[in-house]
C-alpha cells in the first residue's frame, strides 16, 4: 500500500440536457441521470445509486482484506447497501444506510469469527467512515 495521503480524481461532463458523463484516468466512462425520485427517467446510474454501490463495494473489499489477514476461508459474499434519503433541517441528505451481507463459508468454518470480521469490515469501510450517516449491518452466514 502507498503512504497517505492518497488522491483520487473524477470529472463530470455535462450539458443543459441529457446524461452527465463521468470519467477518470483510464477507466470506462459512466453515464448518469437524476434518479426517478428526482424526476429522472431511470435506467441509468444516479449519484445516489453510485454512492450505494461505493458503500457495498467498499464493504466487500474491506472484508476481503480483513478476512485475508485473519486467515478466514470463505467462498462468496453478496453485499447490498440501502440508503434512506430525507430532509433534515431543510437539508436533503442520506440519514441511514443498511448493509445486508450474505456470506458463504466452506463447511466447518468458524461462523463466530466470520461474524466478527464482517462487523470489523463495516466499521472500517472508508466510504461510510467519510459520511455523516447512521450505518447498520444485517448479516446472513451460510456454509456450503
VENQUI-V464852 format. One record per residue. RES is the residue in one small letter. SS is DSSP state (alpha for helix, beta for strand, coil for the rest). Layout:
# VENQUI-V464852
res:ss
RES:SS
RES:SS
This chain:
# VENQUI-V464852
res:ss
x:coil
x:coil
x:coil
x:coil
x:coil
x:coil
x:coil
x:coil
x:coil
x:coil
x:beta
x:beta
x:beta
x:coil
x:coil
x:coil
x:coil
x:coil
x:coil
x:beta
x:beta
x:beta
x:beta
x:coil
x:coil
x:coil
x:coil
x:coil
x:coil
x:beta
x:beta
x:beta
x:coil
x:coil
x:coil
x:alpha
x:alpha
x:alpha
x:coil
x:coil
x:coil
x:coil
x:coil
x:coil
x:beta
x:coil
x:alpha
x:alpha
x:alpha
x:alpha
x:alpha
x:alpha
x:alpha
x:alpha
x:alpha
x:alpha
x:alpha
x:alpha
x:alpha
x:alpha
x:alpha
x:alpha
x:alpha
x:alpha
x:alpha
x:alpha
x:alpha
x:alpha
x:alpha
x:coil
x:coil
x:coil
x:coil
x:coil
x:coil
x:beta
x:beta
x:beta
x:beta
x:beta
x:beta
x:beta
x:beta
x:beta
x:beta
x:beta
x:beta
x:beta
x:coil
x:coil
x:beta
x:beta
x:beta
x:beta
x:beta
x:beta
x:beta
x:beta
x:beta
x:beta
x:beta
x:beta
x:beta
x:beta
x:beta
x:coil
x:coil
x:coil
x:coil
x:coil
x:alpha
x:alpha
x:alpha
x:alpha
x:alpha
x:alpha
x:alpha
x:alpha
x:alpha
x:alpha
x:alpha
x:alpha
x:alpha
x:alpha
x:coil
x:alpha
x:alpha
x:alpha
x:alpha
x:coil
x:coil
x:coil
x:coil
x:beta
x:beta
x:beta
x:beta
x:beta
x:beta
x:beta
x:beta
x:beta
x:beta
x:coil
